[in-house]
Amino acid sequence: MTIRKLTTNDKKSYLSLFNEVKAGIDPLWFMPDEAEMIEFLGQKECTILGAFSKDGELMGYAAILAVSPEIEDVKQMFGKTGAVCEVGLAMVLPKFRPQLPIARIYRDLLEWARSVGFETLIATAHPDNRASCKLCEYAGMKLVATKMLGKYLRNFYTLEL
Ligand SMILES: CC(C)(COP(=O)(O)OP(=O)(O)OC[C@H]1O[C@@H](n2cnc3c(N)ncnc32)[C@H](O)[C@@H]1OP(=O)(O)O)[C@@H](O)C(=O)NCCC(=O)NCCS
């Protein structure tokens, strides 16, 4: 298995994985703009780490986002200032769960965010999405609130980097 940053050359694999995983879960577990994050690859708004199998298949990925509606919401809710980023968009093809170390990818992303000067990490997850909530907990994030974000119920997690 190889773990590396996705580039715009990975767009086809990214969208194919996104659509397959999304088809298998509750639509309220996703924010509507998540598929579009691929458009921001290579810019400072979005860094996606993906895991590839030996034969080159994209198995799963997760991202650090520097711009998102959740970031603004958390800044307002908790009076946070400074450099805040969001970890999320975690997706693993069902056939690779749970053996793909997505928690390790979260930790790598977190280290990277710290190294480039982010001060606070946030994450959101639907409370019923236990696998997603567990990822946040494994990364050492603290549950600070559960509230609606528009029509989406979300657990809000934060971590000081
Ligand atoms: C979130 C995700 C990336 C996690 O992948 P993963 O860690 O490789 O593996 P799993 O999904 O099997 O789940 C990991 C853990 O959650 C638990 N879990 C999974 N589904 C669960 C459920 N319905 N109820 C309770 N626990 C559950 C597993 O038992 C496992 O727990 P453990 O670590 O204590 O053994 C993957 O589940 C996924 O792609 N989900 C769909 C996309 C998604 O919802 N992404 C987050 C929103 S953006």
The ligand as an SDF file (V2000), in Angstrom:
LIG
                    3D

 48 50  0  0  0  0  0  0  0  0999 V2000
  -15.6480    6.5330    7.9720 C   0  0  0  0  0  0  0  0  0  0  0  0
  -14.8100    5.4300    7.3060 C   0  0  0  0  0  0  0  0  0  0  0  0
  -13.7960    6.0970    6.3800 C   0  0  0  0  0  0  0  0  0  0  0  0
  -14.0720    4.6240    8.3770 C   0  0  0  0  0  0  0  0  0  0  0  0
  -13.4440    3.5380    7.7700 O   0  0  0  0  0  0  0  0  0  0  0  0
  -12.6620    2.4020    8.5870 P   0  0  0  0  0  0  0  0  0  0  0  0
  -12.1430    2.9970    9.8380 O   0  0  0  0  0  0  0  0  0  0  0  0
  -11.6740    1.8000    7.6530 O   0  0  0  0  0  0  0  0  0  0  0  0
  -13.5950    1.1990    8.9440 O   0  0  0  0  0  0  0  0  0  0  0  0
  -15.0970    0.9380    9.4220 P   0  0  0  0  0  0  0  0  0  0  0  0
  -16.0380    1.7070    8.6040 O   0  0  0  0  0  0  0  0  0  0  0  0
  -15.2390   -0.5220    9.3680 O   0  0  0  0  0  0  0  0  0  0  0  0
  -15.2530    1.3970   10.9470 O   0  0  0  0  0  0  0  0  0  0  0  0
  -14.2790    1.6260   11.9080 C   0  0  0  0  0  0  0  0  0  0  0  0
  -14.8530    1.5390   13.2800 C   0  0  0  0  0  0  0  0  0  0  0  0
  -16.2140    2.0160   13.3330 O   0  0  0  0  0  0  0  0  0  0  0  0
  -17.0810    0.9880   13.8050 C   0  0  0  0  0  0  0  0  0  0  0  0
  -18.3680    1.0200   13.1160 N   0  0  0  0  0  0  0  0  0  0  0  0
  -18.5660    0.9740   11.7720 C   0  0  0  0  0  0  0  0  0  0  0  0
  -19.9010    1.0100   11.5340 N   0  0  0  0  0  0  0  0  0  0  0  0
  -20.5130    1.0650   12.7460 C   0  0  0  0  0  0  0  0  0  0  0  0
  -21.8630    1.1090   13.1700 C   0  0  0  0  0  0  0  0  0  0  0  0
  -22.8650    1.1100   12.2870 N   0  0  0  0  0  0  0  0  0  0  0  0
  -22.1330    1.1800   14.4960 N   0  0  0  0  0  0  0  0  0  0  0  0
  -21.1340    1.1810   15.4130 C   0  0  0  0  0  0  0  0  0  0  0  0
  -19.8440    1.1380   15.0730 N   0  0  0  0  0  0  0  0  0  0  0  0
  -19.5350    1.0720   13.7600 C   0  0  0  0  0  0  0  0  0  0  0  0
  -16.3400   -0.2930   13.5280 C   0  0  0  0  0  0  0  0  0  0  0  0
  -16.7800   -1.3310   14.3960 O   0  0  0  0  0  0  0  0  0  0  0  0
  -14.9160    0.1080   13.8200 C   0  0  0  0  0  0  0  0  0  0  0  0
  -14.7140    0.2060   15.2160 O   0  0  0  0  0  0  0  0  0  0  0  0
  -13.3170   -0.1620   15.9110 P   0  0  0  0  0  0  0  0  0  0  0  0
  -12.2890    0.7750   15.3310 O   0  0  0  0  0  0  0  0  0  0  0  0
  -13.5570    0.0860   17.3650 O   0  0  0  0  0  0  0  0  0  0  0  0
  -13.0380   -1.5860   15.5720 O   0  0  0  0  0  0  0  0  0  0  0  0
  -15.6900    4.4580    6.4820 C   0  0  0  0  0  0  0  0  0  0  0  0
  -16.6010    3.8670    7.3660 O   0  0  0  0  0  0  0  0  0  0  0  0
  -16.4350    5.1020    5.3410 C   0  0  0  0  0  0  0  0  0  0  0  0
  -15.9080    5.2580    4.2390 O   0  0  0  0  0  0  0  0  0  0  0  0
  -17.7130    5.4620    5.6040 N   0  0  0  0  0  0  0  0  0  0  0  0
  -18.5760    6.0660    4.6100 C   0  0  0  0  0  0  0  0  0  0  0  0
  -18.1750    7.4830    4.3110 C   0  0  0  0  0  0  0  0  0  0  0  0
  -18.3930    8.3860    5.5010 C   0  0  0  0  0  0  0  0  0  0  0  0
  -19.4080    8.3270    6.1750 O   0  0  0  0  0  0  0  0  0  0  0  0
  -17.4090    9.2660    5.7280 N   0  0  0  0  0  0  0  0  0  0  0  0
  -17.4670   10.2520    6.7870 C   0  0  0  0  0  0  0  0  0  0  0  0
  -18.3040   11.4010    6.4270 C   0  0  0  0  0  0  0  0  0  0  0  0
  -17.4940   12.5480    5.3580 S   0  0  0  0  0  0  0  0  0  0  0  0
  1  2  1  0
  2  3  1  0
  2  4  1  0
  2 36  1  0
  4  5  1  0
  5  6  1  0
  6  7  2  0
  6  8  1  0
  6  9  1  0
  9 10  1  0
 10 11  2  0
 10 12  1  0
 10 13  1  0
 13 14  1  0
 14 15  1  0
 15 16  1  0
 15 30  1  0
 16 17  1  0
 17 18  1  0
 17 28  1  0
 18 19  1  0
 18 27  1  0
 19 20  2  0
 20 21  1  0
 21 22  1  0
 21 27  2  0
 22 23  1  0
 22 24  2  0
 24 25  1  0
 25 26  2  0
 26 27  1  0
 28 29  1  0
 28 30  1  0
 30 31  1  0
 31 32  1  0
 32 33  2  0
 32 34  1  0
 32 35  1  0
 36 37  1  0
 36 38  1  0
 38 39  2  0
 38 40  1  0
 40 41  1  0
 41 42  1  0
 42 43  1  0
 43 44  2  0
 43 45  1  0
 45 46  1  0
 46 47  1  0
 47 48  1  0
M  END
$$$$
